[in-house]
Amino acid sequence: MRRPIVLPTSWKGWIVSSGFLLVIVAGVWPMIGWVNRATLVFGVPALVAWSYLIIFSCCAIMVLGNRLVGEDESDD
């Protein structure tokens, strides 16, 4: 029987997978309710600053994944 979910096989893969899981958890409903306030953070509403943080952290996790997991593969 085939697995519906493919699990990482190395510790580098687990780090990248857990990073993505943290980004997903940070972007779901309860967290949005906590930052949806009428305060300004760096001149923008807190919800907008939180959204920027989610976007930049997702990009950082992808770069980390390319550097960690990508170095195991060769393009020969």
CORNOR-V61195 format. One line per field, one symbol per residue. ss: DSSP state (H for helix, E for strand, L for the rest). phi: phi as a letter, one per 20 degrees, with the letter a starting at -180 (. if undefined). A space follows every 50 residues. Layout:
# CORNOR-V61195
ss->???
phi->???
This chain:
# CORNOR-V61195
ss->LLLLLLLLLLHHHHHHHHHHHHHHHHLLHHHHHHHLLLLEELLEEHHHHH HHHHHHHHHHHHHHHHHHLHHHLLLL
phi->.effceefdcffffffffffffffffdegfffffeecedeclncggffff ffffffffffffffffffefffedef
